[in-house]
Amino acid sequence: MTVVDQMSVTTSALEARNIVKRFDGVHALNGAQFEVRSGEIHALLGENGAGKSTLIKVLTGIYAPDAGTLRRNGEEVEFPNVRVANRAGVVALYQELSIIPTLSVAENILLGDQAPSRGGVVQWGAMRRRAREQLNRLHQKLPLGKLAGELSPVQQTMVAFARALATDAQIMILDEPTASLTDTEITELFKVLRSLRDEGVAIVYVSHRLEEVFELCDRLTIMRNGETIITKDVADSNIDEVISNMVGRPGGELYPERTTVTKEVAFAVEGLDGRRVKDVSFTAFKGEVLGIGGLAGSGRSELLRILSGAQKHSAGTISIGNKTLPNSPGVGRALDAGIALVPEERRTQGVILGTTIRDNIALANIPAVSSFGLVSNARISDIVGKGMGDLHIKARSQRQAVGELSGGNQQKVVLARC
């Protein structure tokens, strides 16, 4: 393991030293090290299950480390909970933003302890002034009285940023912040992040989009199997080196030649009509990955819902091989025909967060795990074990709650169920 130690150059804003975290004897973090400086954007990289999510939870007080120390501005600190971490200026903004859609922009920005009040009565004028101050720092002109649920994804992200700034956040940890944004919105977000960096805010940027890392970030840290592999300036690295360090072996071809495509039709759509979708036709062959692109609102999501039986269509046909499905077959018949949807909104539509990996995978596979109406635990163990093995799902056991997994592993649970 090669770790480039540059921590002595300047005083760090937040540093994790030799962090160890175990779950049921399994090392999620094994001596991990990380440091972010004031006025920098620092990328935290690694494959699914590398330990990034666990490290973030240690940095923000969700998990207590089993060993190791945290330092804030060079002094050793402990974060027993999220509130203490927030008071120290450490705030995490996750991919699934904690925006309350039925409250206004101003109310979302100054939720909880930040809301100005006197004698238990909210001072609305002061609230609007403070909310506007934070939005001005972000160069945003959002209407303060508008419901947050009516905002675009990037506007909701700005509201979450403003809320963090209202708590005097000095270290902001961003987990996949561009996942639901368009290219134009990403450009707008990057301008905001650079302006915060120029103010001296330390930003930890977690992303799988390496092109973004090389456009935006100053330094990068790569994790693998719960350990820190390397930390270095982005300017001194390249995408091939990053990928090699992430996977632990030399990189191969980025786009290897396809050898699996056949001329046998797997899936055919003719003249499909929905609410927005009009006269869509395409053919997918066995062994092929067919991409469907389009701007937000173009009908991509509606098309997928129709294909999976989750939404009715008014015209057109859907065929699997040489068999045409009945009009608007419904999810059950579509599944029986072999069509499964991995939805865009994983946490709200793809998994049941409070239940186990076993239950999530077995849920759509009852015929495969039961006989004469009786569910077989042995069959569930087999099918779940195979899914976890094939997709390399990192978890303590089959009985771990899906809500405790990293986002990438939650997505793998959806794929395993399919």
Stockholm file with secondary structure:
# STOCKHOLM 1.0

chainA/1-418         MTVVDQMSVTTSALEARNIVKRFDGVHALNGAQFEVRSGEIHALLGENGAGKSTLIKVLTGIYAPDAGTLRRNGEEVEFPNVRVANRAGVVALYQELSIIPTLSVAENILLGDQAPSRGGVVQWGAMRRRAREQLNRLHQKLPLGKLAGELSPVQQTMVAFARALATDAQIMILDEPTASLTDTEITELFKVLRSLRDEGVAIVYVSHRLEEVFELCDRLTIMRNGETIITKDVADSNIDEVISNMVGRPGGELYPERTTVTKEVAFAVEGLDGRRVKDVSFTAFKGEVLGIGGLAGSGRSELLRILSGAQKHSAGTISIGNKTLPNSPGVGRALDAGIALVPEERRTQGVILGTTIRDNIALANIPAVSSFGLVSNARISDIVGKGMGDLHIKARSQRQAVGELSGGNQQKVVLARC
#=GR chainA/1-418 SS CCCCCCTTSSCEEEEEEEEEEEETTEEEEEEEEEEEETTCEEEEECCTTSSHHHHHHHHTTSSCCSEEEEEETTEEECCSSHHHHHHTTEEEECSSCCCCTTSBHHHHHTCGGGSCEETTEECHHHHHHHHHHHHHHTTCCCCTTSBGGGSCHHHHHHHHHHHHHHTTCSEEEEESTTTTCCHHHHHHHHHHHHHHHHTTCEEEEECSCHHHHHHHCSEEEEEETTEEEEEEEGGGCCHHHHHHHHHTSCCCCSSCCCCCCCSSEEEEEEEEECSSCCSEEEEEETTCCCCCCCCTTSSHHHHHHHHTTSSCCSEEEEEETTEECCSSCHHHHHHHTTCCCCCSCIIIIICCTTSBHHHHHHTTCHHHHEETTEECHHHHHHHHHHHHHHTTCCCSCTTSBGGGSCHHHHHHHHHHHC
#=GC SS_cons         CCCCCCTTSSCEEEEEEEEEEEETTEEEEEEEEEEEETTCEEEEECCTTSSHHHHHHHHTTSSCCSEEEEEETTEEECCSSHHHHHHTTEEEECSSCCCCTTSBHHHHHTCGGGSCEETTEECHHHHHHHHHHHHHHTTCCCCTTSBGGGSCHHHHHHHHHHHHHHTTCSEEEEESTTTTCCHHHHHHHHHHHHHHHHTTCEEEEECSCHHHHHHHCSEEEEEETTEEEEEEEGGGCCHHHHHHHHHTSCCCCSSCCCCCCCSSEEEEEEEEECSSCCSEEEEEETTCCCCCCCCTTSSHHHHHHHHTTSSCCSEEEEEETTEECCSSCHHHHHHHTTCCCCCSCIIIIICCTTSBHHHHHHTTCHHHHEETTEECHHHHHHHHHHHHHHTTCCCSCTTSBGGGSCHHHHHHHHHHHC
//
